[in-house]
Amino acid sequence: MKQLLLGNEAVARGLWEAGCAFVSSYPGTPSTEITEAAAKYPEIYAEWAPNEKVAMEAAFGASLAGRRSFCGMKHVGLNVAADPLFTISYTGVNGGMIIGVADDAGMHSSQNEQDSRHYAKAAKLPMLEPSDSGEALEFTKLAYEMSEQFDTPVIMKMCTRISHSQSVVELGEREEAAQKPYKKDPAKYIMMPGNAKRRHPIVEERLAKIADWAEHASVNRIEAGRDYKLGIITSSTSYQYVKEACGDTYPVLKLGMVWPLPEKKILAFAKTVSLLVVVEELDGFIEDRCRDLGLAMAGKANFPLLDELSQNIIAEQLTHEKRSGIRLDENIPPRPPVMCAGCPHRGLFYTLKKNKLTVLGDIGCYTLGAVAPLGAMDTTICMGASISGLHGFNKANGGESEGRSVAVIGDSTFMHSGVTGLINTACNESNSTVIILDNSITGMTGHQQNPTTGFNLKGDPCTKIDLESLCRSIGINRVRVVDPYDLAACDQAVKEELAAQEPSVIISRRPCALLKYVKHPGPIASAPDKCVGCKSCMRIGCPAISIAGGKAVIDSTLCTGCGVCTQLCKFDALGGKKEA
């Protein structure tokens, strides 16, 4: 049976068909849907882990128990999981293990562009890279076969366009993978120096065997062309762009395994063409290896090192044609993202902006607190960096910045990697104020559960981590909860905790306005006759408020009735209940 699936859904289907029994991941766009789709199969145990490092270690544990396992993450999440990644390469596996990573060229939802192929090379692990949903399913099944054949984790590299694009998939049935017995083997699994030294040669031998396998693997294929003056080496979504721009004009070496590369096949292909061109997104990873083989070619001198490629870019470089497309002459005004109407973070950020504080931020939808008109954020680096950074900032300033700087971090991000920064703050006695924005969900990636929500991935009740108790248990004596819709309470809490001469935590708690169970009072009404046009209500950047004819206007289709704007209006022009 054939079905149209997203690339991420196809990976999940491949996990199911291959007999995967265990999935542990941390949500991160564009990888999230793999785990969400896998959780719908009753034969697969699936969970959200607190972070990617924990997810990879849990997946390794399941592999050690003899089950086929998977862990998924986005590219920056692989940085978090790098510690176990490099060591698991040495130990190898028992049951097959796949590490799913999704890169985000173009930074649609990320703080950087990162080419995860470098991790495969550095960790000496095989990496498969599908170019559509059909390959995503088939490569997933193949990855388990490779994992068990070569005793290695296998990295499956996705990207935004493959993860979130649909194509036709041929569905198969599930083939149960028998659980492999666990056998105690200290020399293989205990990576103390003496054992690790003996494992390293095994890793090098394994990589050489996989490289030989890659020469004949069907995932690396040559497609004939009509004009051999030029030959193209490509992979992933770049392959789709090449085929759309060039059709079958030029021969193509399409790589499904991007590490280790099939060097003999590459050399043989190069001999058949006059000019070799490598088309790949972000770094010249394949190109560099081809140059190491002594090949001359066109590559990153012609194609950008940043952002996504496109059919137009490739067509202009390879066919010297400008493809027709929609090109607008008008200057379209920018539409930067903003926090949703009724977002519980808005009132808190308004308070921070009003008090002219230095705000070290973190990763989440609250990062939008950096956007005008709030502009209430100074840094965003990585998950958990706000708390650690604030500690260093205050210590380096000799305490002078303690009363005018804070860290903000979401509840899920705090559990991911913020708690260790708070431990550092406590044990090194940093007089720092940390604000945990608790919206009762992992908001930015689409409302996934986290350890503070009390529900697991499947929506079943589970242990709920109490943030107040956790903060106190690690030595923070001053912990208070505030409603971010109450501007006066927010202002008082911030001022009092900044004045305190010890570390403190403010928990700004109100559920995300988009959660289905949240009941809103309904839109408020504006009174144009009372409005003087001072635009004080515009300072919070709520998309439900606009100015028309010099008067504040409320969009009733967006307004949730949170009431934050009414606290800013001195003329009672906002706040009445809108009539039905």
ROVEXNU-985782 format. One line per 2 residues: their letters; for each residue x, y, z of C-alpha. Coordinates in pm, 1 decimal, decimal comma. Layout:
ROVEXNU-985782
A = X:Y:Z; ...
//
This chain:
ROVEXNU-985782
MK = 0,0:0,0:0,0; 120,7:350,1:-82,9
QL = 70,2:655,4:134,4; 173,5:1020,2:136,9
LL = 390,3:1085,2:443,5; 609,3:1356,7:584,4
GN = 974,9:1259,3:597,2; 955,5:1246,4:977,0
EA = 646,2:1026,0:964,5; 826,6:797,8:719,9
VA = 1117,4:756,1:960,5; 871,5:663,3:1235,2
RG = 706,9:412,8:1001,7; 1048,9:269,6:925,6
LW = 1116,3:232,5:1296,9; 791,8:39,2:1336,1
EA = 844,1:-182,9:1032,6; 1200,5:-260,9:1143,9
GC = 1086,1:-381,6:1485,4; 1212,6:-87,6:1690,3
AF = 1104,3:-128,4:2052,3; 1237,7:184,6:2226,9
VS = 1242,0:554,7:2138,2; 1373,9:837,5:2355,4
SY = 1408,7:1192,9:2225,5; 1398,4:1558,9:2311,6
PG = 1166,5:1771,9:2094,0; 1342,3:2003,1:1853,0
TP = 1228,2:2138,6:1518,7; 1260,5:1989,9:1259,1
ST = 1297,4:1645,8:1422,7; 1001,1:1645,9:1663,8
EI = 741,7:1461,5:1457,1; 955,4:1146,6:1429,9
TE = 900,5:1068,7:1795,6; 541,8:1194,8:1803,5
AA = 455,8:964,6:1512,0; 647,0:671,8:1662,2
AK = 448,3:707,6:1986,2; 129,7:624,4:1794,8
YP = 250,3:268,6:1734,9; 159,9:56,3:2039,9
EI = 453,1:-178,8:1982,9; 702,3:104,1:2039,5
YA = 777,8:243,8:2383,4; 831,2:618,2:2327,8
EW = 925,1:896,6:2568,3; 1040,6:1255,7:2591,1
AP = 1367,2:1273,1:2781,5; 1477,2:1586,0:2974,8
NE = 1752,1:1646,3:2716,7; 1929,2:1486,1:2420,7
KV = 2218,0:1345,1:2622,9; 1975,1:1153,5:2842,1
AM = 1782,0:1039,0:2533,7; 2093,6:896,4:2369,2
EA = 2207,6:724,6:2686,9; 1862,1:573,1:2734,7
AF = 1858,4:449,5:2374,8; 2199,0:294,1:2431,1
GA = 2066,5:120,7:2742,3; 1780,8:-25,6:2539,3
SL = 2029,2:-141,5:2276,4; 2241,4:-296,6:2550,4
AG = 1932,8:-490,6:2659,7; 1913,4:-632,3:2305,8
RR = 1629,2:-421,0:2167,1; 1633,7:-204,3:1856,8
SF = 1632,4:158,1:1973,4; 1620,4:514,6:1843,8
CG = 1691,7:861,6:1978,5; 1599,3:1179,9:1791,4
MK = 1708,0:1542,5:1810,0; 1780,6:1852,0:1604,4
HV = 2131,6:1956,2:1506,8; 2206,9:2163,9:1816,8
GL = 2075,0:1877,1:2027,5; 2351,6:1658,7:1889,3
NV = 2594,4:1897,4:2055,4; 2431,4:1817,0:2389,3
AA = 2454,6:1442,8:2317,6; 2810,7:1454,8:2185,2
DP = 2961,6:1308,8:2502,6; 2788,5:968,5:2483,2
LF = 2800,0:980,4:2100,0; 3176,8:952,8:2079,0
TI = 3203,3:682,0:2342,8; 2916,0:469,6:2212,0
SY = 3108,1:465,5:1884,8; 3378,3:275,3:2076,0
TG = 3150,6:35,3:2260,1; 2931,9:-52,0:1964,5
VN = 2583,7:-191,5:2022,5; 2389,7:-504,8:2106,2
GG = 2047,0:-441,6:1954,9; 2049,8:-206,8:1656,7
MI = 2064,2:164,4:1742,7; 1981,0:466,2:1526,8
IG = 2064,5:826,2:1613,8; 1830,8:1062,7:1430,6
VA = 1944,2:1420,5:1375,3; 1769,3:1690,7:1171,7
DD = 1966,5:1990,2:1046,6; 1803,0:2328,4:992,8
AG = 1972,1:2500,8:699,6; 1821,3:2845,8:673,5
MH = 1765,6:2861,4:1050,7; 1387,3:2840,8:1027,4
SS = 1373,6:2758,6:1399,1; 1731,4:2752,8:1526,4
QN = 2000,7:2975,1:1670,4; 2265,8:2861,0:1422,7
EQ = 2332,3:2665,6:1105,2; 2528,4:2349,3:1166,9
DS = 2637,6:2067,8:939,2; 2598,4:1743,4:1135,8
RH = 2797,0:1543,4:881,1; 3109,8:1654,1:1065,7
YA = 2992,6:1458,0:1369,5; 2977,6:1136,4:1168,1
KA = 3334,8:1184,7:1052,2; 3465,4:1290,8:1393,8
AK = 3288,1:1009,1:1580,5; 3376,7:756,3:1307,3
LP = 3014,2:654,6:1260,2; 2819,3:578,4:941,5
ML = 2565,2:837,4:833,7; 2270,8:784,4:598,8
EP = 2096,3:1082,1:438,9; 1761,5:1027,0:263,2
SD = 1634,3:1262,8:-7,3; 1259,0:1194,4:26,1
SG = 1006,5:1017,9:245,1; 1038,6:687,3:60,9
EA = 1410,1:677,5:126,4; 1353,0:792,6:485,1
LE = 1152,3:476,7:549,5; 1385,9:241,9:362,2
FT = 1704,2:393,9:504,8; 1567,0:357,0:856,9
KL = 1518,5:-15,2:806,5; 1859,0:-41,8:642,0
AY = 2019,7:146,3:929,6; 1918,5:-125,1:1174,3
EM = 2062,6:-393,4:949,1; 2387,7:-197,5:925,0
SE = 2393,7:-128,9:1297,4; 2376,3:-496,4:1384,9
QF = 2597,6:-613,3:1098,0; 2880,7:-373,5:1179,9
DT = 2823,2:-339,8:1557,4; 2776,1:35,6:1543,7
PV = 2522,3:308,8:1604,0; 2406,5:457,2:1272,2
IM = 2328,2:825,1:1228,9; 2024,0:911,0:1017,9
KM = 2056,4:1272,0:900,8; 1741,2:1458,3:804,6
CT = 1694,7:1827,3:724,8; 1404,3:2069,3:738,3
RI = 1293,1:2015,9:378,7; 1303,9:1635,5:394,6
SH = 1154,3:1621,5:744,4; 860,8:1847,2:659,9
SQ = 793,9:1759,7:296,6; 555,4:1487,6:183,4
SV = 618,3:1220,6:-76,7; 478,6:878,7:-157,9
VE = 591,3:586,6:56,3; 544,8:214,4:1,0
LG = 423,4:76,0:331,5; 527,7:-262,1:463,3
ER = 446,9:-479,4:762,5; 626,0:-487,8:1094,6
EE = 894,0:-751,2:1131,1; 956,2:-820,3:1494,9
AA = 1323,3:-815,0:1586,2; 1407,7:-1083,5:1838,6
QK = 1560,8:-948,4:2155,8; 1931,1:-1025,3:2163,7
PY = 2055,8:-1165,0:2492,8; 2275,3:-936,4:2699,0
KK = 2614,2:-1080,5:2778,9; 2843,4:-920,2:3033,2
DP = 3146,6:-793,9:2841,1; 3356,8:-544,2:3038,9
AK = 3618,8:-511,7:2765,0; 3350,2:-395,9:2521,0
YI = 3130,2:-178,0:2736,9; 3345,2:-38,0:3019,4
MM = 3537,0:246,4:2858,2; 3815,8:296,5:3106,1
PG = 4145,5:385,0:2933,3; 4283,7:31,4:2907,9
NA = 3971,0:-102,9:2740,5; 3917,7:206,6:2525,9
KR = 4267,0:177,1:2380,1; 4184,0:-174,0:2260,8
RH = 3849,7:-62,3:2120,1; 3987,4:219,9:1906,1
PI = 4152,2:-12,0:1649,5; 3822,3:-198,5:1623,7
VE = 3647,7:128,3:1539,9; 3898,9:202,1:1261,9
ER = 3862,2:-148,5:1118,2; 3484,2:-117,5:1130,9
LA = 3490,3:211,3:943,2; 3706,1:58,4:671,1
KI = 3461,3:-230,8:632,8; 3168,0:8,4:607,8
AD = 3355,7:209,2:344,9; 3397,1:-109,6:137,1
WA = 3026,5:-181,9:183,8; 2940,7:170,1:65,9
EH = 3108,9:107,1:-272,0; 2838,1:-142,1:-369,2
AS = 2545,2:-21,4:-159,0; 2231,1:68,7:-350,0
VN = 2197,8:387,5:-145,9; 2484,7:530,1:-353,9
RI = 2382,9:522,4:-717,7; 2485,9:669,7:-1051,0
EA = 2209,4:810,4:-1269,1; 2289,4:847,3:-1639,3
GR = 2265,3:1177,1:-1823,7; 2273,1:1301,7:-2182,0
DY = 2564,7:1543,2:-2150,9; 2882,9:1414,7:-1988,8
KL = 3062,5:1744,5:-2010,0; 2945,5:1789,1:-1653,3
GI = 2878,3:1541,6:-1372,0; 2712,5:1615,8:-1038,1
IT = 2774,0:1460,7:-695,9; 2496,5:1542,4:-451,2
SS = 2275,6:1414,4:-168,8; 1966,6:1484,7:42,4
TS = 1744,9:1775,7:-56,0; 2017,2:1908,7:-287,3
YQ = 1955,2:1603,7:-504,9; 1590,8:1707,2:-544,1
YV = 1693,1:2058,0:-646,7; 1942,6:1919,9:-899,8
KE = 1685,6:1690,5:-1059,8; 1425,5:1964,0:-1078,5
AC = 1669,4:2214,6:-1228,1; 1857,1:1981,5:-1463,4
GD = 1638,2:1676,5:-1518,0; 1843,5:1403,0:-1684,9
TY = 2071,4:1645,8:-1868,4; 2378,6:1558,3:-1664,0
PV = 2484,5:1233,0:-1496,2; 2444,4:1233,7:-1117,6
LK = 2616,3:1039,2:-841,7; 2348,0:1040,9:-575,4
LG = 2488,1:964,3:-230,2; 2260,8:811,7:31,8
MV = 2554,8:741,9:262,8; 2751,7:1058,4:325,6
WP = 3003,6:900,1:562,3; 3209,7:704,1:494,3
LP = 3204,2:802,6:128,3; 3238,8:547,4:-155,1
EK = 3574,4:677,8:-273,4; 3628,3:425,9:-554,4
KI = 3283,3:498,8:-694,8; 3351,9:871,3:-678,1
LA = 3683,0:831,0:-865,2; 3523,8:611,2:-1128,0
FA = 3238,1:857,8:-1176,9; 3481,8:1148,0:-1210,0
KT = 3657,9:974,1:-1500,7; 3334,2:970,9:-1702,5
VS = 3280,2:1347,3:-1702,0; 3475,7:1651,8:-1812,6
LL = 3382,6:1872,1:-1517,5; 3286,3:1750,8:-1173,1
VV = 3045,1:1957,9:-961,4; 2950,2:1893,1:-599,0
VE = 2614,0:2033,9:-492,8; 2552,3:2024,2:-116,9
EL = 2403,3:2244,7:151,2; 2611,1:2429,3:409,8
DG = 2973,5:2309,7:430,8; 3176,7:2161,9:148,8
FI = 3190,0:1827,9:328,1; 3176,3:1599,7:22,3
ED = 3380,3:1846,5:-178,3; 3665,2:1848,4:73,6
RC = 3688,7:1469,9:68,2; 3684,1:1466,9:-312,5
RD = 3968,8:1717,5:-318,4; 4159,6:1494,4:-76,4
LG = 4124,8:1225,7:-343,4; 4301,1:1455,7:-589,0
LA = 3993,5:1557,3:-787,2; 3942,3:1901,5:-937,0
MA = 3586,9:2029,4:-927,8; 3343,3:2312,7:-885,7
GK = 3168,2:2340,5:-553,5; 3147,4:2600,7:-281,5
AN = 3314,9:2854,4:-507,5; 2985,4:2847,7:-697,9
FP = 2732,3:2761,5:-428,9; 2682,5:2939,7:-96,1
LL = 2817,2:2815,1:236,6; 2510,8:2948,0:415,4
DE = 2134,6:2916,3:400,7; 1938,4:2669,8:191,4
LS = 1997,9:2598,9:-174,2; 1710,0:2618,9:-422,2
QN = 1614,5:2512,5:-772,6; 1679,7:2867,2:-891,2
II = 2031,4:2883,4:-746,7; 2125,5:2551,7:-904,7
AE = 1963,6:2632,8:-1237,1; 2148,6:2962,5:-1263,2
QL = 2483,2:2796,6:-1186,5; 2448,9:2476,7:-1389,7
TH = 2222,8:2572,4:-1679,0; 2280,6:2949,0:-1679,8
EK = 1904,9:2995,3:-1689,8; 1694,5:3204,0:-1457,2
RS = 1391,0:3004,7:-1364,1; 1056,8:3178,0:-1376,1
GI = 907,1:3243,5:-1039,5; 709,6:3492,5:-838,4
RL = 916,8:3806,0:-801,5; 755,0:4103,6:-631,6
DE = 878,3:4453,4:-702,7; 698,0:4603,6:-407,8
NI = 881,4:4645,5:-80,4; 690,1:4413,8:147,8
PP = 701,2:4531,2:509,9; 872,6:4282,8:738,7
RP = 654,6:4071,4:966,6; 875,8:3962,6:1255,3
PV = 736,1:3689,7:1479,6; 564,0:3803,3:1797,0
MC = 431,4:3635,1:2106,7; 70,6:3523,0:2069,9
AG = -218,0:3728,6:2200,8; -263,5:3631,4:2565,9
CP = 91,4:3490,9:2593,2; 174,4:3470,4:2965,5
HR = 532,4:3584,8:2901,4; 430,6:3928,8:2773,7
GL = 358,0:4089,0:3111,3; 680,4:3964,9:3263,6
FY = 892,0:4095,7:2976,3; 713,6:4429,7:2991,1
TL = 815,0:4450,3:3356,3; 1178,2:4371,4:3276,6
KK = 1182,2:4632,4:2999,4; 1021,3:4896,1:3223,6
NK = 1286,5:4838,7:3490,0; 1566,9:4865,4:3229,5
LT = 1725,2:4538,0:3333,1; 1996,6:4338,6:3160,5
VL = 1825,2:4013,1:3063,8; 2018,3:3699,0:2977,0
GD = 1777,3:3488,7:2774,0; 1737,6:3129,9:2665,9
IG = 1586,0:2906,1:2398,0; 1207,4:2895,8:2367,7
CY = 910,7:3097,9:2246,0; 999,8:3349,6:2514,7
TL = 1304,8:3436,0:2304,6; 1052,3:3659,0:2125,4
GA = 1085,3:3888,0:2426,6; 1386,1:4021,3:2235,6
VA = 1163,1:4152,2:1955,8; 1033,8:4511,1:1942,3
PL = 853,6:4674,5:2106,8; 952,9:4478,0:2417,2
GA = 1320,3:4437,0:2330,0; 1372,6:4294,5:2678,2
MD = 1657,6:4053,0:2617,7; 2033,7:4087,8:2582,5
TT = 2157,9:3737,3:2498,1; 2039,7:3403,0:2363,3
IC = 2307,8:3136,2:2327,9; 2191,3:2781,4:2394,2
MG = 1971,1:2575,1:2623,7; 2046,2:2667,2:2984,6
AS = 2302,6:2938,8:2906,9; 2092,6:3214,3:3063,7
IS = 2148,5:3099,7:3421,9; 2514,7:3007,2:3382,7
GL = 2576,7:3328,1:3190,4; 2410,5:3543,8:3454,9
HG = 2631,6:3388,2:3721,8; 2945,5:3471,1:3524,3
FN = 2816,7:3818,0:3433,9; 2753,0:3910,1:3795,9
KA = 3074,6:3757,2:3928,9; 3283,1:3933,6:3662,6
NG = 3119,2:4265,1:3751,0; 3218,3:4225,2:4113,5
GE = 2854,8:4218,7:4216,4; 2777,7:4560,9:4072,1
SE = 2527,4:4418,5:3820,8; 2343,8:4194,6:4068,2
GR = 2059,1:4437,2:4133,1; 1988,9:4512,3:3766,9
SV = 2029,8:4184,1:3579,2; 1824,5:3865,1:3558,9
AV = 1811,0:3535,6:3369,5; 1491,7:3409,7:3204,0
IG = 1435,6:3046,3:3111,4; 1134,9:2827,8:3029,4
DS = 1017,1:2534,5:3238,2; 1117,3:2271,4:2980,8
TF = 1450,8:2439,9:2911,8; 1517,1:2462,7:3284,8
MH = 1471,6:2086,8:3314,2; 1680,4:2031,6:2999,1
SG = 1996,4:2204,6:3115,4; 1910,5:2501,6:3335,7
VT = 1905,1:2319,1:3667,1; 2281,6:2258,7:3660,3
GL = 2339,3:2631,3:3609,5; 2119,2:2703,3:3909,5
IN = 2318,6:2451,8:4114,8; 2631,4:2641,7:4014,0
TA = 2464,8:2966,5:4118,6; 2374,1:2820,6:4457,4
CN = 2699,9:2646,8:4545,6; 2917,4:2936,9:4429,3
ES = 2693,4:3184,7:4611,5; 2608,4:3404,9:4319,7
NS = 2363,8:3678,8:4413,8; 2162,1:3626,2:4096,5
TV = 1790,0:3637,2:4020,8; 1656,8:3366,8:3790,3
II = 1307,6:3383,2:3641,2; 1153,7:3053,0:3529,8
LD = 877,2:3112,8:3276,9; 646,4:2822,0:3355,8
NS = 379,5:2795,7:3086,0; 305,6:2430,8:3172,8
IT = 422,9:2287,9:2837,9; 708,9:2283,5:2587,4
GM = 565,3:2560,9:2374,5; 808,7:2637,8:2094,2
TG = 815,1:2290,5:1939,1; 440,8:2231,0:1949,0
HQ = 316,1:2154,4:2301,3; 516,4:1850,2:2406,2
QN = 507,5:1732,8:2766,9; 810,2:1781,8:2992,0
PT = 903,1:1666,7:3344,3; 710,4:1954,1:3505,5
TG = 373,0:1890,3:3338,1; 274,2:1562,6:3505,8
FN = 204,7:1379,2:3179,9; 417,0:1158,1:2955,8
LK = 444,2:1153,5:2576,7; 127,6:947,7:2538,5
GD = -66,7:1184,3:2765,8; -80,7:946,6:3060,7
PC = -30,6:1086,0:3413,6; 325,1:1053,0:3543,1
TK = 552,5:1192,7:3811,4; 545,6:1572,2:3811,0
ID = 860,1:1758,1:3909,6; 777,2:2040,1:4151,0
LE = 984,4:2341,5:4049,0; 960,3:2515,8:4385,1
SL = 1077,2:2209,6:4576,9; 1352,5:2139,9:4325,2
CR = 1491,1:2493,4:4349,0; 1483,6:2487,0:4727,7
SI = 1646,1:2143,5:4740,5; 1955,4:2271,9:4564,2
GI = 2000,5:2559,7:4804,6; 1782,4:2845,1:4677,8
NR = 1597,7:2978,5:4983,5; 1409,1:3256,8:4809,7
VR = 1156,7:3100,9:4569,4; 831,2:3275,5:4483,3
VV = 552,7:3233,7:4229,9; 392,7:3521,4:4042,8
DP = 110,2:3555,8:3791,0; 253,7:3728,3:3480,4
YD = -88,2:3874,1:3398,2; -58,3:4083,3:3718,0
LA = 183,6:4362,3:3624,9; 197,4:4512,9:3974,2
AC = 280,0:4175,7:4130,1; 548,0:4113,1:3867,2
DQ = 705,0:4451,7:3931,5; 705,9:4399,5:4306,5
AV = 853,8:4048,9:4279,8; 1132,5:4155,6:4046,8
KE = 1230,4:4455,8:4258,5; 1225,9:4263,6:4584,9
EL = 1430,4:3970,8:4457,6; 1687,3:4196,1:4293,8
AA = 1724,0:4380,1:4624,6; 1776,9:4057,4:4820,0
QE = 2136,3:3972,0:4907,6; 2119,0:3606,1:4807,1
PS = 2027,1:3395,1:4504,2; 1657,3:3386,7:4423,3
VI = 1410,5:3231,4:4181,9; 1088,1:3383,3:4053,9
IS = 849,9:3138,3:3888,0; 626,1:3322,3:3644,8
RR = 340,9:3072,6:3619,3; 46,5:3069,2:3383,0
PC = -36,8:2808,3:3115,5; 30,0:2877,3:2748,3
AL = -267,0:3061,6:2600,3; -288,5:2810,2:2314,9
LK = -339,3:2502,8:2533,5; -678,3:2349,9:2461,1
YV = -776,8:2317,8:2825,2; -713,1:2685,4:2902,9
KH = -1038,2:2880,2:2931,9; -1019,6:3249,8:2843,5
PG = -1264,7:3516,8:2964,0; -1312,0:3636,7:2607,8
PI = -1217,9:3954,1:2423,0; -1230,9:4288,7:2593,5
AS = -1387,9:4598,0:2444,3; -1227,0:4930,7:2367,5
AP = -1390,2:5267,9:2430,6; -1280,9:5505,0:2151,2
DK = -1446,4:5800,6:2323,8; -1211,0:5759,0:2620,9
CV = -895,5:5681,4:2420,6; -655,4:5977,3:2395,7
GC = -419,4:5804,0:2153,0; -125,6:5783,5:2395,5
KS = -38,7:5434,4:2262,1; 66,0:5305,7:2604,3
CM = -116,8:4982,8:2523,0; 108,3:4932,4:2219,8
RI = 417,5:4895,7:2437,4; 341,3:4530,2:2509,3
GC = 339,5:4431,4:2142,0; 12,3:4239,1:2153,2
PA = -105,6:4143,7:1802,8; -468,2:4193,5:1911,0
IS = -414,8:4569,2:1958,5; -378,4:4820,4:1677,0
IA = -427,1:5190,7:1619,0; -689,6:5311,7:1373,3
GG = -779,3:5677,5:1339,0; -554,8:5755,9:1634,2
KA = -754,6:5527,2:1865,1; -675,4:5184,9:2013,4
VI = -868,8:4902,0:1851,0; -905,4:4547,6:1983,1
DS = -925,5:4258,4:1736,7; -1187,1:4037,1:1899,1
TL = -1080,2:3737,1:1689,5; -737,9:3743,2:1858,1
CT = -797,6:3889,8:2203,3; -815,2:3633,9:2485,1
GC = -906,9:3885,2:2752,6; -584,9:3845,5:2951,5
GV = -620,6:4203,7:3077,5; -255,6:4304,1:3060,0
CT = -330,7:4598,8:2832,5; -603,1:4727,6:3065,0
QL = -341,0:4778,2:3335,5; -150,5:5014,9:3107,5
CK = -441,7:5238,8:3012,7; -486,9:5532,2:3251,8
FD = -805,6:5648,1:3083,2; -1020,2:5332,7:3111,9
AL = -1035,3:5307,5:2735,0; -971,0:4933,4:2755,5
GG = -1120,5:4667,6:2974,3; -1493,1:4654,1:2927,0
KK = -1640,3:4317,2:2836,6; -1709,7:4295,6:2465,4
EA = -2078,2:4243,7:2399,1; -2174,1:3920,9:2223,2
//
